[in-house]
Amino acid sequence: MKTQRQGRRAEQEALNFLQARGLRLVETNYRCRAGEIDLVMTHGATLVFVEVRMRVSRTFGGAAASVTPAKQRKLCTAARHYLLSRGEPDGPVRFDVVALDGGAAPHWIPNAFDAPLD
């Protein structure tokens, strides 16, 4: 339960941070068999899939380093499912990461990794 509360708090902090920078919320916690997308947002004409990662410390590389290639593949599969269920977007698509490390300010990584969605 404590971990879930911390996760929800981290996602809310990331959402507030991104909205203050002009992104608009479309959906939170999109779930499918392949996994979950924390935040689906738009940034201008771009559809943005956001992964929020939180770590208490940077001892093992920090929050951003925890978005491994395996996690990226899961996010891509979930994003494909989202696009199939919602329809093709009008503009480009990208994957962002918001990393929260030990109480530090959020670290936003736009276009954090390239992902084939076709």
Number of C-alpha atoms within 10 A of each C-alpha: 6 7 8 9 10 12 16 15 13 20 23 15 17 26 23 13 17 19 15 10 10 11 19 17 16 12 13 16 15 16 14 13 9 15 17 18 22 23 22 23 20 20 17 12 11 15 20 25 27 28 25 26 23 22 18 12 14 14 8 9 11 18 22 22 11 15 19 10 10 10 13 17 15 17 23 22 20 22 27 17 19 19 13 10 9 9 9 12 11 9 10 12 18 19 21 18 24 25 25 25 19 14 10 10 12 20 16 18 15 14 15 17 14 10 16 9 13 5
